[in-house]
Amino acid sequence: MHTDLNIESIRNDFPILNEEVNGKSLVYFDNAATTQKPRAVLDAISGYYEHSNANIHRGIHHLAEKATASFEASRRRIQEFLNAREHEEIIFTYGTTDGINLVAQAYGRAFLKEGDEIIISTMEHHSNIVPWQMLCEEKSCVLKVVPISDAGELLMDEYEKMLSERTKFVSIVHVSNALGTINPVAEIIEKAHKVGAKVLIDGAQASSHITVDVQALDCDFYAFSLHKLYGPTGMGVLYGKRELLDAMPPYRGGGEMIKEVTFEKTTYNELPYKFEAGTPNIADVVAAKNALDYVAGLGKDAIGTYEHDLLLYGTEAMQSIEGLRIVGTAKEKIGVISFLMEGIHHQDIGVLLDQQGIAIRTGHHCTQPMMRRFGIPGTSRASFAVYNTTEEIDRLVQGLHKVKKMLG
């Protein structure tokens, strides 16, 4: 496999890859759940606590000013990463789930009414289903679901049929966590806007694999998490167009999101602070910049090309195993392979691979409605990152042969 990336050097940047599991060197194929963190990110977290620990924005002493500068530098770095127009359009959240809930509650409660229709898809993560169900129950809105093909691709003709003047919001995943499918989000957004609907894109799985330009997409909202992008856990981003964020009421009340508080009335802060109540996850926000700088240093296109080569290699290798069926065969995919093995429960596969030092994910992957569409309880899932190798895929295939020999 040809690549301009020095994979051995990249692997040395990730200390956890030197771990042993059950006496075997670790093979980590659970990247769709969370990626591992390079030394630059780990050092940024410890460095903040060792040299800059202070609460931000309100202090006038040196440490507070230093922490605030680092915190806001990350906001501007994320603005650049997404190509947002203004840094005020970048809201820090606790993850993708938090960002989706923010929009459902703040925008949905303010602007949606009885009979309005919200469109999602069959392949959504629970985080992009439940908040809209809750809103529909509260506001008597109607939830519509775009079906998918046997290959795991959206049926775009059906989506177009659903769109009407009653459609007020569309919330669609950019990339499926359970299938790896890359959805045609630009087309989805364009068609939704023609009927006057607003669009949120769940970018949890896309952000580490695909270059995201929110202005080119013209999405109204875009949410993602840093922990799937070689960054810390508990830290996410919501992008929103300024005019929409300005019009939305606050999601949470407390410190930082206010200008002035009296017992009679409170006036709210400006963007982005209106949506960032309380002391934020400062250290992890600071370290987010290091994660994005690390990815930029490798090159997003180079990462995507290498991971696509891993996907092709892994797909061919795993299809050679008799009785193994890949679930999710879309033409456009990221490095995710979900699979079933005839006569073997997916959880047993995960346990036996773990005994060999190989980490995969098993279960419904928080996509139970989609699993029901395929008539299965769940799958085993191997998902790739830039530090993975073809040799590790070979170990996975060997491991699956052992599983089959033991249980098949």
Residue, then its C-alpha position, 0 to 999 in steps of 0.5 A: m500500500h502506497t502512502d505519503l504518510n509515515i505510518e510508523s512515525i504516526r504510531n509512535d505519536f500514540p502512546i497507548l498503541n504500545e499497550e498489551v492486552n491479554g499478553k498480545s500487542l494491542v490492535y485498536f479497531d474501535n475508532a468509530a467509538t473514539t479515537q486514541k490521542p496523540r502525545a501532543v493532545l495529552d501534553a496539552i491537557s497536562g500542560y494546561y493544568e500545570h501552567s495555566n489552570a484558571n477559570i476563563h473570561r472573568g479573571i484579570h490575573h495572569l493565569a486567567e488571561k492566559a487560559t482565556a487566550s488559549f480557550e479562544a484560540s481553539r474556537r478560532r482554530i475550529q472556525e478555520f477547520l469548518n470554514a465558518r464565517e465568524h468565530e462567534e458561530i462556534i459553540f462549545t458543547y459536551g459532544t455531538t449529542d449535546g449539540i443536537n439537543l441544544v438545537a432541538q430544544a432552543y431552535g425547535r421550541a422557539f420556531l416549530k409548532e403543531g403539525d410541522e414536520i421534521i425529517i430524519s433517516t433510518m440510519e440515525h444514531h439514537s442521539n439524532i432520533v430521541p431529541w426530535q421525538m421528545l420535541c415532537e411529543e412536546k410540540s405535536c410535530v410530525l417525525k418522518v424517516v427517510p428509508i435506506s436500501d439494502a446496501g445502506e444508502l438513503l433512498m433519495d427519491e423517497y426523501e424528495k417525496m417527503l419534502s413539502e411546505r410542512t417540512k420545517f427541519v431536516s436532521i441527517v447524519h453525514v456519515s453512518n457510524a454503523l455502516g460507514t455510509i457517506n450521505p449526499v449531504a450537500e444535495i440533502i441541504e439544497k433540497a431542504h432549503k428549497v422548501g424553506a426547511k433548516v438543516l442540521i448535519d450530525g458530523a460525529q463520524a465525518s469530521s475526522h475523515i472528510t473535509v468539512d466546509v460549512q459555507a460550501l455545504d450551506c448547512d444551518f447547523y453542524a455538530f461533531s465531537l473532538h474525541k472522534l477526531y484524536g481529541p479529548t472526550g467531553m468536548g464538542v462543537l456546534y456550528g450555527k449560522r449567526e442569524l439563527l443562533d442570534a434568534m434562538p433563546p438560551y439552552r441553559g441558564g447560569g453564569e457566563m451566558i448573561k449580561e446582567v441579572t436582577f430578580e426582575k429580569t435577566t439579559y443574555n450575553e452575546l454569541p457565542y457565550k449565550f449558549e455556554a453556561g457555567t464553567p466549561n471543559i477548559a483543558d479539553v477545549v484548549a487541547a482540541k486545537n492541538a488535535l486539529d493541528y495534528v490532523a492538519g500536519l498530516g493532511k486531511d486528504a492524505i489521511g482520507t486516502y490512506e484510510h480508504d486504502l485500508l477499507l478496500y484492503g480490509t473489505e477484500a480480506m474479510q470477504s474471503i472468510e466463508g460465512l462472513r457477511i458485510v452489512g453496509t456496502a454503500k458505494e461511498k464509505i469511510g473506513v468502517i466494516s460492520f459484519l456478521m458471521e454465520g452461526i456466531h453471535h456478534q458479542d462472542i466475536g468481540v470477546l474472543l478477539d479481545q482475548q487476542g488483543i484485538a479491540i472491535r465494537t459489537g452490538h447495535h451501535c446506538t442504531q436500533p431502528m436501523m438494525r431492525r430494518f436489516g432484521i438483525p440484533g447487531t453487528s461486529r464493527a471494525s473501524f479504522a484510523v490513520y494509525n492502523t495498518t494492513e498488518e493489523i487487518d491481517r491479525l483481525v482476519q486471522g483472529l476471525h478464522k480462530v473464532k470460526k474454528m472455535l464456534g463456527 
